[in-house]
């Protein structure tokens, strides 16, 4: 199994859809893939340079009127082959890094009110993300034709995000109840 950065494969995957600039890739990641993937400009441009050097991607300067040149990247045949090989590899399991869970793990070291505020803030964030995902699905349902080959796959990622956010909101309810119960007990 490949030990190379997964960023390179996310770039190859985006370029399999259409040629894009580095900026376009960052926007695409933010607008379409943010539920399950993120990339910084630094990650994108560092990997694009390597992919061009390896011959997996081409870079073409394109004039944009009075604006500076824009570099458009396109997948090569070899890049498509490398992406296909990676797509067929088994998926590696990754352990999530969750700061809130770590803080709650040692919860007795901080005041209960602080833990409660962490939960309430976490809930607000997931409620906002849930609303954004629902809007994204509605927009995709409206704008992407049903016959588009990627539509069902794109929707499945957003639907997974909705289920995860709903589960996290349920967990927030449970944790809020638990912590409020501990606060009430400490006041007795």
C-alpha positions as CSV (number, residue, x, y, z in Angstrom):
1,X,0.0,0.0,0.0
2,X,1.2,3.5,-0.9
3,X,2.7,5.6,1.9
4,X,2.5,8.8,-0.2
5,X,0.5,11.8,0.9
6,X,-3.2,11.4,0.4
7,X,-3.3,15.1,-0.8
8,X,-1.7,14.0,-4.1
9,X,-4.6,11.6,-4.6
10,X,-7.3,14.2,-3.7
11,X,-5.7,16.5,-6.3
12,X,-5.7,13.7,-8.9
13,X,-9.3,12.9,-8.1
14,X,-10.4,16.6,-8.5
15,X,-8.5,16.8,-11.8
16,X,-10.2,13.6,-13.0
17,X,-13.4,15.7,-13.1
18,X,-12.0,18.7,-15.0
19,X,-8.8,20.8,-15.4
20,X,-8.5,23.3,-12.5
21,X,-6.2,25.9,-11.0
22,X,-4.9,25.5,-7.4
23,X,-7.4,28.1,-6.3
24,X,-10.2,26.2,-8.0
25,X,-9.1,23.0,-6.2
26,X,-9.2,24.8,-2.8
27,X,-12.6,26.2,-3.5
28,X,-13.9,22.8,-4.7
29,X,-12.6,21.2,-1.6
30,X,-14.3,23.8,0.6
31,X,-17.6,23.8,-1.3
32,X,-18.0,20.1,-2.3
33,X,-15.7,18.0,-0.2
34,X,-15.5,19.8,3.1
35,X,-17.7,17.2,4.8
36,X,-15.0,14.5,4.4
37,X,-11.8,16.2,3.2
38,X,-9.8,19.4,3.6
39,X,-6.7,20.7,2.0
40,X,-4.7,23.9,2.6
41,X,-3.3,26.0,-0.2
42,X,0.2,25.0,1.0
43,X,-0.7,21.3,0.7
44,X,-2.3,21.8,-2.7
45,X,0.5,23.8,-4.3
46,X,3.3,21.7,-2.8
47,X,1.8,18.5,-4.2
48,X,0.9,20.1,-7.5
49,X,4.6,20.9,-8.0
50,X,5.6,17.3,-7.3
51,X,2.8,15.9,-9.5
52,X,4.0,18.1,-12.4
53,X,7.6,16.9,-11.8
54,X,6.4,13.3,-11.8
55,X,4.5,13.8,-15.1
56,X,1.1,13.0,-13.5
57,X,-0.2,16.5,-14.1
58,X,0.5,19.2,-16.7
59,X,0.5,22.9,-15.9
60,X,-0.5,25.5,-18.5
61,X,-0.4,29.3,-18.1
62,X,-3.6,30.9,-19.2
63,X,-4.2,34.6,-19.7
64,X,-7.2,36.1,-17.9
65,X,-7.6,39.5,-19.5
66,X,-5.9,42.1,-17.4
67,X,-5.4,39.7,-14.5
68,X,-2.1,37.9,-14.1
69,X,-1.7,34.5,-15.7
70,X,-3.5,31.6,-14.1
71,X,-2.0,28.1,-14.0
72,X,-4.4,25.4,-15.0
73,X,-3.6,21.8,-14.1
74,X,-4.7,18.8,-16.0
75,X,-4.5,15.1,-15.4
76,X,-2.2,13.1,-17.7
77,X,-2.7,9.6,-18.8
78,X,-0.1,8.4,-16.3
79,X,-1.8,10.5,-13.6
80,X,-5.1,8.8,-14.4
81,X,-3.4,5.4,-14.1
82,X,-1.8,6.3,-10.8
83,X,-5.2,7.5,-9.5
84,X,-6.9,4.3,-10.7
85,X,-4.3,2.2,-8.9
86,X,-4.7,4.1,-5.7
87,X,-8.5,3.9,-5.9
88,X,-8.3,0.1,-6.0
89,X,-6.1,-0.1,-2.9
90,X,-7.7,-1.0,0.4
91,X,-8.9,2.0,2.5
92,X,-6.6,2.7,5.5
93,X,-8.4,3.3,8.8
94,X,-7.5,6.6,10.4
95,X,-7.9,7.4,14.1
96,X,-9.7,10.7,14.4
97,X,-8.2,13.5,16.5
98,X,-11.0,15.1,18.5
99,X,-10.0,17.9,20.8
100,X,-13.3,18.0,22.6
101,X,-13.2,14.3,23.4
102,X,-9.6,14.7,24.8
103,X,-10.7,17.6,27.0
104,X,-13.7,15.7,28.3
105,X,-11.6,12.7,28.9
106,X,-9.8,14.6,31.6
107,X,-13.0,16.6,32.5
108,X,-12.5,16.5,36.3
109,X,-9.5,18.8,35.8
110,X,-11.6,21.7,34.7
111,X,-14.8,23.3,36.1
112,X,-18.1,21.6,35.0
113,X,-19.3,24.9,33.6
114,X,-16.3,25.0,31.2
115,X,-17.1,21.5,30.0
116,X,-20.7,22.5,29.6
117,X,-19.7,25.5,27.5
118,X,-17.5,23.2,25.4
119,X,-20.5,21.0,24.7
120,X,-22.8,24.0,23.9
121,X,-20.3,25.5,21.5
122,X,-19.8,22.1,19.9
123,X,-23.6,21.8,19.4
124,X,-23.8,25.2,17.7
125,X,-21.0,24.3,15.3
126,X,-22.7,21.0,14.3
127,X,-26.1,22.7,14.0
128,X,-24.5,25.2,11.6
129,X,-22.7,22.4,9.6
130,X,-25.9,20.4,9.4
131,X,-27.8,23.4,8.0
132,X,-25.0,23.9,5.4
133,X,-25.0,20.3,4.4
134,X,-28.7,20.3,3.9
135,X,-28.4,23.4,1.7
136,X,-25.6,21.8,-0.3
137,X,-27.7,18.7,-0.9
138,X,-30.7,20.8,-2.0
139,X,-28.4,22.8,-4.3
140,X,-26.9,19.7,-5.8
141,X,-30.3,18.0,-6.2
142,X,-31.4,21.1,-8.2
143,X,-28.2,21.9,-10.2
144,X,-26.6,18.5,-11.0
145,X,-28.6,16.4,-13.5
146,X,-29.7,13.0,-12.3
147,X,-27.7,11.4,-15.1
148,X,-24.4,13.0,-14.0
149,X,-22.2,10.0,-13.1
150,X,-20.8,11.6,-9.9
151,X,-24.1,12.8,-8.5
152,X,-25.0,9.8,-6.4
153,X,-21.5,9.6,-5.0
154,X,-21.4,13.3,-4.1
155,X,-24.8,13.1,-2.5
156,X,-23.7,10.0,-0.4
157,X,-20.8,12.0,1.1
158,X,-23.1,14.8,2.1
159,X,-25.7,12.4,3.5
160,X,-23.1,10.7,5.5
161,X,-22.2,14.1,6.9
162,X,-25.8,14.7,7.9
163,X,-26.0,11.4,9.7
164,X,-22.7,12.1,11.5
165,X,-23.8,15.6,12.6
166,X,-27.2,14.3,13.8
167,X,-25.4,11.7,15.9
168,X,-23.1,14.3,17.3
169,X,-26.1,16.5,18.2
170,X,-27.7,13.6,20.0
171,X,-24.4,13.0,21.8
172,X,-24.3,16.7,22.8
173,X,-27.8,16.3,24.3
174,X,-26.6,13.3,26.3
175,X,-23.4,15.1,27.5
176,X,-25.3,18.3,28.3
177,X,-27.7,16.3,30.5
178,X,-24.9,14.5,32.2
179,X,-22.9,17.6,33.0
180,X,-25.9,19.6,34.1
181,X,-26.8,16.7,36.4
182,X,-23.3,16.9,37.9
183,X,-23.6,20.7,38.3
184,X,-26.9,20.3,40.1
185,X,-25.4,17.6,42.4
186,X,-22.4,19.8,43.3
187,X,-24.8,22.6,44.3
188,X,-26.5,20.4,46.9
